[in-house]
């Protein structure tokens, strides 16, 4: 067990604590040269094909005591709100599908990993699946996500190039914790374990209850301070009617189909409905959020193929598209990186966009439009 305790006009960017990632200078040049810099967003963050969708009429409800700040719901067991959320890194390649435990997550962030593939960071607070995965290594975006959600990070480690930057960035945040392990075989008491039904590295899984026990041992199992989102059951009165969202990642188009009978969005990959391996039920969400951010290819090598790590600059603000109740709502995401848990969804007027109570999936895409998002 290893512990890495390391840590419209756009609004002016807040002062950002150093991330210290060595990247290629974003300005286009004939021969890009690597430079160690404190990175900041380098593009004017304007929406890509977001479209005019209007403001939201219903007044949002504030979170009350006993309500999960990530779902807007009261969990069956209210004591779970006293534990720290877990962010578990889950692979997304053909060898690991269907994944285990994704249907139990409160929030899932899908992002480009390197090349054309995507990877998930799934947040757990309400439920505690004993098998989540398969688990893979963290990426540069996982420097940011624990700050955004005030959560502990669970993954199989990082590449040698990412590790020092993660430690440096986390150094000033003593409450942030990473559980990193390669996992022994069939270990009933370990935060991570390996199975014998798959070949490595695809046979590594996380056990959420054991991860929380590990946080207890480290005195790091404290409730999250995240309060960035608002929720309401009332559907928006204005917006663009939408029943299908397609995110055209190069590794395969992800689609979300709205079902008016259940008021949920069902996930599919290449038109094949995706299920959770634990119960064989389709993966659904109450909210689908498309978040546009600047993607910067770095000079950090992730694997033996030479694939380069991508820094996804999720600080400051950027365009946003929220899909709930069969309606699209346009706006902007706003994140103050100097504050743990500072991550909000806002209308053009500045008012916060309320989510529908339930699970939320966030599809992170480049602001340049390299990953087209189509709706019907």
Secondary structure by P-SEA (a helix, b strand, c coil): ccccccccccccccccccccccccccccccbbbbbbcccccccccccccccccccccbbbbcccccccccccccccccccccbbbbbbbbbbccccccccccccccbbbbbbccccbbbbbcccccccccccccbbbbccccccccccccbbbbcccccccaaaaaaaaacccccccccccccccccccccccccccccccccbbbbaaaaaaaaaaaccccccccccbbbbcccccccccccbbbbbcccbbbbbbbbccccbbbbbcccbbbbbccccccccccbbbbbbbbbbbccccccccbbbbbbbbcccccccccccccbbbbbbbbbcccccccccccccccccccccccbbbbbbbbcccccccccc
